[in-house]
Amino acid sequence: MINRLTIFSSAALLFFASTTFGQSSFKAGPPTEVTDATARAVAALDRLDNDVIVYRSIGDFEKAGRLARVPVAVFEQHLSEVSAEVMPVLNKLPAGKLKNQLTNAMDSYRDGLFWWRQVDDPHVVNVAALSYTAREPTAADAALRATIPYTVAIHWRQAHKYLRQAEQSLGRP
């Protein structure tokens, strides 16, 4: 009887010791390689942020009227380079706040470029784009075209906001 009680208590002690040993109050952070890659992704997005002009208000935008510090073609090239750096990092990041912030910043830069192309006048005629049926622009077309530059500025501001939030999530000031 004592032998069975000793075996049972020893087994119970081993069971509880093994289950509590696996539990720890120390929580490891993300792997260093993910953190380093994420920091590089934030730095890449910061390069895009330096290309654009972030306005605080529509009044500031109307005074200056510029969308970026670089031409659209240069920004498009920079976006392509940054996208090649950032997308692999985003694919490896676990779902969460930081991934959403970086994804939103990247998407905002992409959306801003899309709208910027709509109003960019490259002063080059693309022969393949010419058509024989000329379409007269309507008043609605003119109104939409007039609002596009501020739409671009809003996308830049959103991208800037998400990028700053991502930096805060990484622990940067």
C-alpha positions, 0 to 999 in steps of 0.5 A: 500500500505504501509502495503504491502511494509512494509511486502515485505521489511521485508520479503526481509530483513529476506531472505537476513539476513538468507542467509548471516548468513549461510555464514561465512569466518571461515572454520572449519578444519577436525573433531578432531577424523579424525585428531587424527586417521590420526595422529595415521595412520601416526605414524603406517606407521612411524613404518614401515619406521623404519623397512626398510632402505631408500637409497638415491641412487643406489650407497648407496644401492650397498655399503650396500646391506641390504633391512631392519633392520628386517627379512622379516617375522618380516616386514610382521607381522608389515605390517599386524598390521599396515594395520589393523590400517591404512585401517579403517582410510583410509576408513573414510578419504575424498578423497583428497591429504592426503588420496592419500599420505597415500594410496600410502605409504601403497601400496608402503610398500605392493609392496616392501614386495611382491618383497622382498618375491621373493628373500627371501631365508628362508632356509626352504623347503616347501614340498608342493611347490616341483614339479617333473618337474624341470625348469631350470632358464633362463638368463632372470630369472637371470637378473630379480632376480638380479634387484629385491632387488633394486626394493624393495629399490625403493618401500621403498624410495617411501613409505618414500616420501609419508609418509613425504608428509602426515606428511607435509599435517598434519602440521608436520615438 
